[in-house]
């Protein structure tokens, strides 16, 4: 019936018009659905210049209280500080306002830059930020998340900055290629040109529509996802943002190999490790190896429902746990060695 119908030019014209009108209706309905999503609050970024490059930093509301000790969050990858906005707020409350804190974006990730940066560049950027923004007598706690834990461990290894404590959340500090998620990452890297094209086409859409699209799909994952997450995901899916994320991931695979048990042993009194029960980036196999090789290490396993991307749905639980890790012991602290005068950034042979 259909082939015969298509032989009639008039019928074909009517059919084409019907399909076109249907597509317009579906597209219009979808756009209206997106636009009906509630307005998203902007992430409270502050633009800082570190080593001549702009990076976004999210500060706690009490940041100006200069007498308070500081926690500095070192992000995973993607390395946008905006992911940690809600976590920062909740952590300050869990600490009863006794600390101020910030999250420092990876250079090139936020704001997205056309140049890509390696693991070494991210370590150097965090060191320079701490050196330039904090006074030598500041009591500092580093909070690494995923790849950020590797950055924290390198800072401890090189004795660049005197750190009071170092909290390692879902730590990606070893054998990255052996992590269960590494296979899917390698597949993504193979299809990078396709992902670049998708990011480019998405970026061509109006900013409001892109934000609404992310909000719509994020709501399908969880009703608890905050505006800061929606805004940050919107920033990720840009050509420059995606390029920096994937290039850093490729370098992570190259650099993050054998665990640095020597550094962990030397600084075991400062370190707390926090693993996920079903973490595909830092599996329990790594936790068991750490406990075996560094028996005195302070390592814990999160509840079943706390995932690697805890910022999406478990900020309160992880904030409460982090506050306990930060305050459970009295560590000796000597600010006299805050900066290494002979530090010339990180070696390039890692």
C-alpha positions in Angstrom: 0.0 0.0 0.0 2.8 2.5 1.0 4.9 2.0 -2.2 1.8 2.6 -4.3 1.0 5.7 -2.3 4.5 7.1 -2.8 4.0 6.9 -6.6 1.5 9.7 -6.3 3.3 13.1 -6.1 0.5 14.7 -4.2 0.3 11.9 -1.7 4.1 12.1 -1.3 3.9 15.8 -0.6 1.2 15.3 2.0 3.2 12.6 3.7 6.3 14.7 3.8 4.4 17.6 5.2 2.9 15.3 7.9 6.3 14.0 8.9 7.7 17.5 9.0 4.9 18.8 11.1 5.2 15.8 13.5 8.9 16.5 13.9 8.2 20.1 14.7 5.6 19.1 17.2 7.8 16.6 18.9 10.8 19.1 18.9 8.6 21.9 20.2 7.1 19.7 22.9 10.6 18.7 24.0 11.9 22.3 24.1 8.8 23.4 26.1 9.4 20.5 28.5 13.0 21.7 29.0 12.0 25.3 29.4 9.5 24.4 32.1 12.4 23.2 34.3 13.0 25.6 37.2 15.6 28.3 36.9 19.1 27.1 37.9 21.1 29.2 40.3 24.6 30.1 39.1 27.7 28.5 40.7 29.5 31.1 42.9 32.9 30.8 41.1 35.6 33.3 41.7 38.1 33.8 38.9 41.8 33.6 40.0 45.0 33.8 38.1 47.5 31.0 38.9 50.9 30.8 37.1 49.5 33.1 34.5 46.4 31.0 33.8 42.8 31.6 34.9 41.1 29.1 37.2 37.8 29.0 38.9 37.8 28.7 42.7 34.8 28.1 44.9 35.3 29.5 48.4 33.3 28.9 51.6 31.2 31.7 52.9 33.5 32.2 55.8 36.7 32.4 53.7 37.5 35.9 54.9 38.0 34.7 58.5 41.8 34.6 58.0 42.5 33.2 61.5 40.7 29.9 60.7 42.6 26.8 59.5 42.0 26.0 55.8 40.9 22.9 53.8 41.8 22.9 50.1 39.9 20.5 47.9 41.8 19.0 45.0 39.3 17.8 42.4 39.2 14.6 40.4 38.8 14.5 36.6 36.7 16.4 35.4 38.4 19.0 37.6 35.7 21.7 37.9 35.5 23.2 41.4 31.8 23.7 40.9 31.2 20.0 41.6 32.2 20.6 45.2 30.1 23.7 46.0 27.5 21.8 48.1 30.1 19.6 49.7 32.1 22.7 50.9 29.0 24.3 52.4 28.1 21.1 54.3 31.6 20.4 55.4 31.9 23.9 57.0 28.7 23.2 58.9 29.9 19.7 59.9 33.1 21.3 61.2 30.9 23.9 63.2 32.5 26.8 61.3 36.0 25.9 62.8 37.5 25.8 59.3 37.3 27.8 56.1 37.8 26.1 52.7 37.9 26.2 49.0 38.0 24.0 45.9 40.5 24.8 43.2 39.7 23.9 39.6 42.2 22.1 37.4 43.8 24.6 35.0 42.2 24.3 31.6 39.0 22.7 33.0 37.3 25.7 34.5 37.1 28.0 32.7 37.7 25.7 29.7 40.9 26.8 27.9 42.0 25.9 24.3 45.4 24.6 25.6 45.5 21.2 27.3 47.5 20.5 30.5 49.2 17.5 31.9 49.3 15.9 35.4 52.5 17.9 36.2 50.7 21.1 35.3 47.8 20.4 37.7 50.2 19.7 40.6 52.2 22.8 39.9 49.0 24.9 39.7 47.7 23.7 43.1 51.1 24.4 44.8 51.3 27.9 43.3 47.7 28.6 44.4 48.4 27.6 48.0 51.7 29.5 48.0 50.1 32.7 46.7 46.8 32.7 48.6 47.7 31.4 52.0 50.2 32.8 54.6 53.1 30.6 55.8 51.5 30.0 59.3 48.2 28.7 57.9 47.2 25.3 59.1 46.2 23.4 55.9 44.2 20.2 55.3 44.3 18.8 51.8 41.2 17.0 50.7 41.9 15.0 47.5 39.1 13.3 45.5 40.0 10.6 43.0 42.9 12.0 40.8 43.1 14.8 43.3 44.5 12.3 45.8 47.4 11.6 43.5 48.1 15.4 43.4 48.0 15.5 47.2 50.4 12.6 47.5 52.8 14.2 45.2 52.7 17.4 47.3 53.5 15.3 50.4 56.2 13.3 48.5 58.1 16.4 47.5 57.6 18.1 50.9 56.6 21.2 49.0 54.2 22.5 51.6 53.7 21.6 55.2 50.3 19.9 55.4 48.6 19.3 58.7 46.3 16.5 57.4 45.5 14.9 54.1 42.1 13.3 53.5 42.0 10.9 50.5 38.4 10.4 49.2 38.0 7.5 46.8 41.7 7.7 45.9 43.0 7.1 42.4 46.7 6.9 43.4 47.7 3.6 41.8 47.4 1.2 38.9 44.9 3.3 37.0 45.1 1.0 34.0 44.0 -1.9 36.1 40.9 -0.1 37.5 37.6 -1.6 36.2 36.6 1.7 34.7 39.8 2.1 32.8 38.5 0.0 29.9 35.6 2.3 29.3 37.9 5.3 29.5 40.2 3.9 26.8 37.1 3.4 24.6 36.2 7.0 25.1 39.7 8.1 24.1 39.5 6.0 20.9 36.2 7.8 20.0 37.5 11.3 21.0 36.8 12.8 17.5 33.1 11.8 17.8 32.9 13.1 21.3 34.5 16.4 20.2 31.8 16.7 17.4 29.0 16.1 19.9 30.4 18.6 22.3 30.7 21.2 19.5 27.1 20.7 18.3 25.9 20.8 21.9 27.9 24.0 22.5 26.1 25.6 19.5 22.8 25.5 21.3 21.8 28.5 23.5 23.3 28.4 27.0 19.9 28.4 28.6 18.8 25.5 26.6 22.0 23.5 27.3 21.5 24.1 31.0 17.9 23.0 30.8 18.8 19.8 28.9 21.4 18.9 31.6 18.9 19.7 34.3 16.2 17.5 32.6 18.5 14.5 32.3 20.1 15.0 35.8 16.6 14.9 37.3 16.2 11.4 35.8 19.3 10.2 37.7 18.4 11.8 41.1 16.1 14.4 42.5 18.8 15.4 44.9 21.3 16.8 42.3 22.1 20.5 43.1 22.2 23.4 40.8 26.0 23.6 41.1 26.2 20.1 39.6 23.9 21.1 36.7 25.9 24.2 35.9 29.2 22.3 36.1 28.1 19.5 33.8 27.0 22.2 31.3 30.5 23.6 31.4 32.0 20.1 30.9 30.2 19.5 27.6 32.1 22.2 25.7 34.8 21.5 23.1 37.7 23.0 25.2 36.3 21.5 28.4 36.0 18.0 27.0 39.4 18.2 25.3 41.1 19.1 28.6 39.3 16.3 30.5 40.3 13.6 28.0 43.8 14.7 27.5 44.4 14.8 31.3 42.8 11.3 31.5 45.2 10.0 28.9 48.2 11.4 30.9 46.8 9.9 34.1 46.9 6.5 32.5 50.5 7.1 31.6 51.6 8.5 35.0 49.5 6.7 37.7 51.2 3.3 38.0 52.7 1.7 41.1 51.5 2.8 44.6 53.9 5.1 46.5 53.9 3.2 49.7 57.1 4.9 50.8 55.5 8.4 50.9 52.3 7.0 52.5 54.4 5.3 55.2 56.4 8.5 55.9 53.3 10.6 56.3 51.0 7.9 57.7 50.1 10.0 60.7 48.7 12.7 58.5 46.8 10.6 56.0 43.2 9.2 56.0 42.0 7.1 53.1 38.3 6.6 52.3 37.4 3.9 49.8 34.0 3.1 48.2 32.4 -0.3 48.6 31.7 -0.6 44.8 34.1 2.0 43.5 35.2 1.1 39.9 38.1 3.6 40.0 39.6 2.7 43.4 38.3 -0.8 44.1 38.6 -2.7 47.4 41.5 -4.6 45.9 43.5 -1.4 46.2 42.3 -0.8 49.8 43.4 -4.3 50.8 46.8 -3.9 49.2 47.2 -0.6 51.0 46.4 -2.1 54.4 48.7 -5.0 53.7 51.7 -2.9 52.7 51.1 -0.1 55.2 49.6 -1.8 58.3 49.4 1.4 60.3 47.5 3.3 57.6 44.2 5.0 58.7 41.9 3.6 55.9 38.1 3.3 55.9 35.3 2.0 53.6 32.2 4.1 52.8 28.6 2.9 53.2 27.2 0.9 50.3 25.2 3.8 48.9 28.1 6.3 48.7 29.6 6.3 45.2 32.8 7.6 43.7 30.8 10.7 42.5 29.6 11.4 46.0 29.1 15.1 45.2 25.9 14.1 43.3 23.9 12.5 46.0 26.0 11.9 49.2 27.5 15.3 50.1 26.1 15.3 53.6 27.4 11.8 54.5 30.8 12.4 53.1 31.0 15.9 54.7 30.2 14.4 58.1 32.8 11.7 57.7 35.4 14.1 56.5 34.8 16.3 59.5 35.4 13.3 61.8 38.7 12.5 59.9 39.8 16.1 60.2 39.2 16.4 64.0 39.6 12.9 65.4 43.3 13.2 66.3 45.7 15.9 67.4 48.5 16.0 64.9 51.7 17.9 65.7 52.0 20.9 63.5 55.1 23.0 62.8 54.5 25.9 60.4 58.2 26.9 60.2 58.7 24.7 57.1 55.6 25.8 55.2 57.4 26.4 52.0 60.4 24.7 50.4 62.6 27.5 49.1 64.4 25.0 46.8 61.2 23.7 45.2 61.3 24.1 41.4 57.9 22.6 40.6 57.5 18.9 39.8 59.8 16.8 37.7 58.6 15.9 34.3 59.6 12.3 34.4 56.7 11.0 36.5 
